[in-house]
Amino acid sequence: MTEVSIDQFAAAKAGGAFVVDVREPGEYVQGHVAGAELIPLSEVPQRTAALPTNQPVYVICASGNRSLRAAEYLRASGLDAYSVNGGTAGWIRAGNPVVTGPHAEA
């Protein structure tokens, strides 16, 4: 299983999950999941070594397409990675909050 639902992601996030947002910086600042680290998709190969290997990595984008590609790459690199199906748009539609601006937290 490479994808998780918004509900599965919300449960993981409540438990302190590590989250990577693979959108572009302009998208990220407009609204992202609190705590999500920005690593644009094009930078994932160069920054994979900096990601945790001792816990799952949840990857999110706008709708789930870029995050699925990134999660598959990370899995092939040996990480326990999952794409958030529905992405940030699905997260917002489900009534969850987002943070705006360039920082992971508000």
C-alpha positions as CSV (number, residue, x, y, z in Angstrom):
1,M,0.0,0.0,0.0
2,T,1.6,3.2,-1.1
3,E,-1.4,5.5,-0.6
4,V,-3.3,6.4,2.6
5,S,-6.7,8.2,2.9
6,I,-7.1,11.6,4.5
7,D,-8.5,9.9,7.6
8,Q,-5.5,7.5,7.9
9,F,-3.2,10.5,7.4
10,A,-5.1,12.5,10.0
11,A,-4.7,9.7,12.5
12,A,-1.0,9.3,11.7
13,K,-0.5,13.1,12.0
14,A,-2.2,13.2,15.4
15,G,0.4,10.6,16.4
16,G,3.3,12.8,15.3
17,A,3.9,11.6,11.8
18,F,6.7,13.1,9.7
19,V,5.2,15.0,6.7
20,V,6.8,16.1,3.5
21,D,5.0,18.5,1.1
22,V,6.3,18.1,-2.4
23,R,4.6,21.1,-4.0
24,E,6.4,24.2,-5.2
25,P,7.2,27.0,-2.7
26,G,4.4,29.3,-4.0
27,E,1.8,26.6,-3.4
28,Y,3.2,25.8,0.0
29,V,3.0,29.3,1.3
30,Q,-0.7,29.6,0.3
31,G,-1.6,26.8,2.7
32,H,0.0,23.6,4.0
33,V,-0.5,21.0,6.6
34,A,1.0,22.2,9.9
35,G,4.4,20.7,10.4
36,A,4.9,19.6,6.8
37,E,8.5,20.1,5.6
38,L,8.7,21.6,2.1
39,I,10.7,19.5,-0.4
40,P,9.6,20.3,-3.9
41,L,9.3,17.1,-6.1
42,S,12.3,18.1,-8.2
43,E,14.5,18.1,-5.0
44,V,13.4,14.8,-3.5
45,P,16.2,12.7,-5.0
46,Q,18.9,15.1,-3.6
47,R,17.2,15.3,-0.2
48,T,16.2,11.7,0.4
49,A,19.2,11.0,2.7
50,A,18.0,13.7,5.1
51,L,14.6,12.0,5.7
52,P,14.0,9.8,8.7
53,T,14.5,6.0,8.2
54,N,13.1,5.1,11.6
55,Q,9.5,6.1,11.0
56,P,7.0,6.4,8.1
57,V,7.2,9.4,5.9
58,Y,3.8,10.8,4.7
59,V,4.1,12.7,1.4
60,I,1.5,15.3,0.4
61,C,1.0,17.6,-2.6
62,A,-2.1,19.4,-4.1
63,S,-4.2,16.4,-5.1
64,G,-2.1,13.2,-4.7
65,N,-0.3,12.8,-8.1
66,R,3.1,14.3,-7.3
67,S,3.1,12.8,-3.8
68,L,2.4,9.4,-5.3
69,R,5.5,9.7,-7.5
70,A,7.6,10.9,-4.6
71,A,6.4,8.1,-2.3
72,E,7.2,5.5,-4.9
73,Y,10.7,7.0,-5.3
74,L,11.2,7.0,-1.5
75,R,10.0,3.5,-1.2
76,A,12.4,2.4,-3.9
77,S,15.1,4.1,-1.8
78,G,14.2,2.1,1.2
79,L,12.0,4.4,3.1
80,D,8.5,3.6,4.5
81,A,6.7,6.3,2.5
82,Y,3.0,6.9,1.9
83,S,1.2,9.3,-0.4
84,V,-1.8,11.1,1.0
85,N,-4.6,10.4,-1.5
86,G,-6.5,13.7,-2.2
87,G,-3.6,15.8,-1.1
88,T,-3.9,19.2,0.5
89,A,-7.2,19.9,-1.3
90,G,-8.7,16.7,0.2
91,W,-7.3,17.7,3.7
92,I,-9.0,21.1,3.4
93,R,-12.3,19.6,2.1
94,A,-12.3,17.3,5.1
95,G,-12.4,20.4,7.3
96,N,-8.8,20.2,8.5
97,P,-6.7,23.4,9.1
98,V,-3.8,24.6,7.1
99,V,-0.9,27.0,7.9
100,T,0.0,29.8,5.5
101,G,3.4,31.3,5.0
102,P,6.9,29.9,4.4
103,H,7.3,28.1,7.8
104,A,6.1,24.6,8.7
105,E,4.3,25.9,11.8
106,A,2.2,29.0,12.2
